[in-house]
Amino acid sequence: MCDVMEGGKNPDRLDLLLTDYFRPEPATDLSRRITSAAQESRAVLERLESKLAVEATARGVSRVALGTAAKPATARSRACAS
């Protein structure tokens, strides 16, 4: 930590506190934390997806809502809904 601030002033207690608070943590387990967050996000999205009903016509998606969707009438609308 620097004992002298820009301009030659000595840092006060608040400066030192903020410097310590905003000091970055070492990234020793960064890859593990990123992998864990990605897995958690995927699980959250999969739970949300299981609750959504996506309905489609041959022209594209026509409705997204909570619940279950009616079975698409055509192969093209099934492709759009999946």
C-alpha positions in Angstrom: 0.0 0.0 0.0 1.2 3.5 -0.8 2.0 5.8 2.2 1.7 8.9 0.1 -1.2 9.8 -2.2 -1.1 11.7 -5.4 -0.2 15.3 -4.8 2.1 14.4 -1.9 -0.6 14.1 0.8 -0.7 11.4 3.4 -3.8 9.2 3.1 -6.4 9.6 5.8 -8.2 6.7 7.5 -11.1 6.7 5.0 -8.6 6.5 2.0 -6.9 3.5 3.6 -10.2 1.8 4.4 -11.4 2.3 0.8 -8.1 1.1 -0.6 -8.3 -2.1 1.4 -12.0 -2.6 0.6 -11.6 -2.3 -3.2 -8.3 -4.3 -3.4 -8.9 -7.2 -5.8 -8.8 -10.7 -4.4 -6.3 -13.1 -5.8 -7.7 -15.2 -8.6 -6.3 -18.5 -7.4 -9.6 -20.4 -7.8 -11.0 -18.3 -10.6 -11.6 -21.2 -13.0 -13.5 -23.1 -10.3 -15.7 -20.1 -9.5 -16.4 -19.5 -13.2 -17.3 -23.2 -13.7 -19.5 -23.2 -10.6 -21.4 -20.0 -11.6 -21.9 -21.4 -15.2 -23.4 -24.6 -13.8 -25.6 -22.8 -11.4 -26.8 -20.4 -14.2 -27.5 -23.4 -16.5 -29.6 -25.1 -13.8 -31.6 -22.0 -13.2 -32.3 -21.6 -16.9 -33.3 -25.3 -17.3 -35.8 -24.9 -14.4 -37.2 -21.8 -16.0 -37.4 -23.6 -19.4 -39.3 -26.5 -17.9 -42.0 -24.1 -16.7 -42.4 -22.3 -20.0 -44.9 -23.2 -22.8 -43.7 -22.1 -26.2 -46.3 -22.2 -28.9 -45.5 -21.6 -32.6 -47.1 -21.5 -36.0 -45.4 -22.3 -39.3 -44.3 -18.6 -39.4 -42.5 -18.7 -36.0 -43.0 -18.4 -32.3 -46.5 -17.1 -31.4 -46.7 -17.3 -27.6 -44.5 -17.9 -24.6 -46.2 -18.3 -21.2 -46.0 -20.2 -18.0 -47.7 -23.6 -18.2 -48.0 -26.2 -20.8 -48.4 -25.7 -24.5 -50.7 -27.3 -27.0 -49.0 -29.7 -29.4 -47.9 -27.9 -32.6 -50.0 -28.8 -35.6 -47.3 -29.0 -38.2 -43.7 -30.2 -38.4 -42.5 -26.6 -39.2 -44.3 -25.2 -36.1 -42.8 -28.0 -34.0 -39.4 -27.0 -35.2 -40.1 -23.3 -34.3 -41.3 -24.3 -30.8 -38.3 -26.4 -29.9 
